[in-house]
Amino acid sequence: MTKFTRPVNPQINPATSPSAAAAIDLDHLSRQTMGDLELRKEVVGMFIEQLESSRKVLGSTDLDEILRVAHTLRGAAAGLGAFALAECAARLERAPSEPALVEQLLSLIDEVRNFAVSELEVTTPTQPR
């Protein structure tokens, strides 16, 4: 995994917080949703929908749209606890024409989505609710 120069959340250290090493930091997510499992599912479900729509934009060549999506994903992912995705989105904000970053972000989107579906039992837009 690449080390980033400006962490989105410098208080999170995967070495001391095993949850932070996951696609979504479950400790952080639990704090954000006040331990409410239904709220967690709802918030993560909305985030997954955002990831799906972001995926389409990331496949375009419109740099303004890529910047907009990177900025939006950075904030949403950090708030949710998907710190690796947030870090990658922050890097893409600084270099929106870098195809390797777009590919890395797409890969992290898949990783977070799969984690949410399997570990958090969140339904996605293509699954029945």
NORSULSUL-V761958 format. One record per pair of residues at least 24 apart in sequence whose C-alpha atoms are under 6 Angstrom apart, sorted by sequence separation. I is the first residue (numbers start at 1). J is the second residue. If there is no record, write none. Layout:
# NORSULSUL-V761958
I J
I J
This chain:
# NORSULSUL-V761958
67 93
29 80
29 81
28 81
25 81
24 81
24 82
23 82
45 122
8 87
41 122
23 112
